[in-house]
Amino acid sequence: KIMYCPNCYLLVNDKKCPVCGSKNLREPVSDDYCFLVEKELIWAAALEDLLNDNGIPFVTRNALGAGLAAKIGPAMERKRFFVPYAHYSTAKALEEDFFSGEFEFEE
């Protein structure tokens, strides 16, 4: 049974959250924003386009934060994506399909 951690926005198949250790999990509801994936900035832009093109609402958060990103360089920054539970399975399938393919370059 899928449960939702309101602290981490994570869907889990367990009785406690693997990230924060909370046991205060509950069943997700359609408008709960759920963690989808974390991507490097170059891939984050592609994922934003993919979600927008498919009408899936989402929010992002920078993984490092502005201070740390400025210190180590913006190229190291990553974005975390969150989508409403009602759109999670579609978004996950799109994300996995898009990023699973091997890229082939013609010579």
C-alpha positions as a printed Julia matrix, in Angstrom:
107×3 Matrix{Float64}:
  0.0    0.0     0.0
  1.37   3.4    -1.02
  1.72   5.88    1.82
  2.66   9.57    1.79
  5.17  11.38    4.0
  3.97  14.99    4.41
  7.43  16.0     5.68
  9.39  14.81    2.62
  6.59  14.77    0.04
  7.6   11.18   -0.63
  5.51   8.19   -1.65
  6.66   5.09    0.24
  5.83   1.38    0.43
  6.7    1.15    4.1
  5.46   2.05    7.57
  8.07   4.79    7.97
  9.73   7.32    5.7
 13.2    6.22    4.55
 14.36   9.86    4.43
 13.17  11.45    7.69
 12.18   8.34    9.66
  8.68   9.65   10.35
  5.96   7.12   11.09
  3.25   9.76   10.6
  2.44   8.58    7.09
 -1.0    8.69    5.54
 -2.69   7.72    2.32
 -2.04  10.28   -0.4
 -4.83  12.5    -1.7
 -5.07  13.85   -5.23
 -3.63  17.3    -4.53
 -0.66  16.18   -2.39
  2.53  17.29   -4.11
  4.82  14.25   -4.36
  8.55  14.09   -5.03
  9.06  12.89   -8.61
 12.8   13.12   -9.33
 15.93  15.21   -8.96
 17.81  16.24  -12.12
 20.86  18.27  -13.11
 19.95  21.71  -14.5
 20.55  20.73  -18.12
 18.06  17.85  -17.83
 15.7   19.81  -15.59
 14.86  22.17  -18.46
 14.0   19.2   -20.68
 11.81  17.68  -17.97
 10.02  21.01  -17.43
  9.22  21.11  -21.16
  8.02  17.49  -21.1
  5.7   18.07  -18.14
  4.39  21.36  -19.57
  3.76  19.75  -22.97
  1.69  17.05  -21.27
 -0.3   19.45  -19.07
  1.14  18.14  -15.81
  1.39  20.75  -13.04
  4.65  20.75  -11.08
  6.82  22.76   -8.76
 10.58  22.69   -8.46
 13.06  23.37   -5.7
 16.78  23.81   -6.05
 18.52  20.97   -4.25
 21.58  22.93   -3.09
 20.13  26.35   -2.39
 21.4   29.67   -3.69
 24.31  30.11   -1.27
 25.9   26.72   -1.85
 25.24  26.83   -5.61
 26.98  30.22   -5.8
 29.94  28.85   -3.88
 30.52  25.62   -5.83
 29.11  26.82   -9.15
 25.67  26.73  -10.74
 26.69  23.8   -12.97
 26.52  21.56   -9.9
 22.97  22.66   -9.01
 20.14  20.16   -9.27
 16.36  20.64   -9.29
 13.83  18.56   -7.43
 10.47  18.05   -9.11
  7.15  17.63   -7.3
  3.82  16.8    -8.95
  0.3   16.38   -7.55
 -0.49  12.77   -6.63
 -3.31  12.77   -9.21
 -0.66  13.25  -11.93
  2.15  11.23  -10.34
  1.84   7.96  -12.28
  1.62   9.75  -15.63
  4.53  12.05  -14.78
  6.67   9.14  -13.55
  5.99   7.13  -16.71
  6.87  10.12  -18.93
 10.04  10.85  -16.94
 11.21   7.23  -16.97
 10.46   6.82  -20.67
 12.21  10.07  -21.62
 15.35   9.46  -19.56
 15.65   5.68  -20.1
 16.64   5.8   -23.76
 20.21   5.59  -24.9
 21.19   8.57  -26.96
 22.53   7.71  -30.39
 24.37  10.23  -32.51
 24.62   9.84  -36.24
 28.11  10.17  -37.65
